[in-house]
Amino acid sequence: GDLLPADGILIQGNDLKIDESSLTGESDQVKKSLEKDPMLLSGTHVMEGSGRMVVTAVGINSQTGIIFTLLGAGEGDEEKKVKKGK
């Protein structure tokens, strides 16, 4: 159940299965391998296996950070519209 803190590319793995439901909404675990699907995303949980990754993005540059930024930008736009209307 370890939480991945950053985006990265899998460089070594042993029967690694990830719960990506926090990003995709899909409850199925995703099997990650070097050949097929090496991308690991922040905010997801390791459910089985082990692995090593090279970190490619952290904070607001990660997939989770981009989503939160977009959600925050949408809220800010709504607040600006309300303030302009008063």
C-alpha positions as CSV (number, residue, x, y, z in Angstrom):
1,G,0.0,0.0,0.0
2,D,2.9,2.5,-0.5
3,L,1.9,5.8,-2.0
4,L,4.0,6.9,-5.0
5,P,5.2,10.5,-4.2
6,A,6.3,11.3,-7.8
7,D,5.9,10.4,-11.5
8,G,8.5,8.1,-12.9
9,I,9.6,5.3,-15.3
10,L,10.0,1.8,-14.0
11,I,13.6,0.5,-14.4
12,Q,13.3,-2.6,-12.4
13,G,10.2,-4.5,-11.2
14,N,9.0,-7.7,-9.7
15,D,5.3,-8.6,-10.3
16,L,4.4,-4.9,-9.7
17,K,0.7,-4.1,-9.5
18,I,-0.6,-0.5,-9.0
19,D,-3.9,0.8,-7.9
20,E,-4.5,3.8,-10.2
21,S,-8.1,4.4,-9.0
22,S,-7.3,7.8,-7.5
23,L,-6.5,9.1,-11.0
24,T,-8.6,7.0,-13.4
25,G,-11.5,5.8,-11.2
26,E,-10.9,2.2,-12.4
27,S,-10.8,-0.2,-9.4
28,D,-8.8,-2.8,-11.3
29,Q,-5.1,-3.1,-10.4
30,V,-2.7,-2.4,-13.3
31,K,0.3,-4.6,-13.9
32,K,3.4,-2.6,-14.6
33,S,6.4,-4.0,-16.5
34,L,9.4,-2.7,-18.3
35,E,8.2,-3.8,-21.7
36,K,4.5,-3.1,-21.6
37,D,3.6,-0.2,-19.2
38,P,6.6,1.4,-17.4
39,M,4.9,4.7,-16.4
40,L,4.3,5.1,-12.6
41,L,2.1,8.1,-11.6
42,S,2.2,10.0,-8.3
43,G,-0.8,9.6,-6.0
44,T,-1.2,5.9,-6.9
45,H,-0.7,3.0,-4.6
46,V,1.6,-0.1,-4.9
47,M,-0.6,-3.1,-4.2
48,E,1.7,-6.0,-5.0
49,G,5.4,-6.6,-5.9
50,S,8.3,-4.3,-5.8
51,G,10.3,-2.1,-8.1
52,R,12.6,0.8,-8.8
53,M,11.9,3.9,-10.8
54,V,13.6,7.0,-12.2
55,V,11.7,10.1,-11.0
56,T,10.6,12.3,-14.0
57,A,8.3,14.8,-12.3
58,V,7.4,16.0,-8.8
59,G,5.0,18.5,-7.2
60,I,2.9,20.6,-9.6
61,N,4.8,19.1,-12.6
62,S,3.5,15.6,-11.8
63,Q,0.2,14.2,-13.2
64,T,-1.5,14.7,-9.8
65,G,-0.1,18.2,-9.6
66,I,-1.3,19.1,-13.0
67,I,-4.8,17.9,-12.2
68,F,-4.9,19.8,-8.9
69,T,-3.6,22.9,-10.8
70,L,-6.4,22.6,-13.4
71,L,-9.0,22.1,-10.7
72,G,-7.7,25.1,-8.8
73,A,-7.7,27.3,-11.9
74,G,-11.3,26.4,-12.6
75,E,-12.3,27.5,-9.0
76,G,-10.3,30.7,-9.3
77,D,-12.1,31.6,-12.6
78,E,-15.5,31.1,-10.9
79,E,-14.5,33.3,-8.0
80,K,-13.4,36.1,-10.4
81,K,-16.7,35.9,-12.2
82,V,-18.6,36.2,-8.9
83,K,-16.5,39.2,-7.8
84,K,-16.9,41.0,-11.2
85,G,-20.7,40.5,-11.0
86,K,-21.0,42.3,-7.6
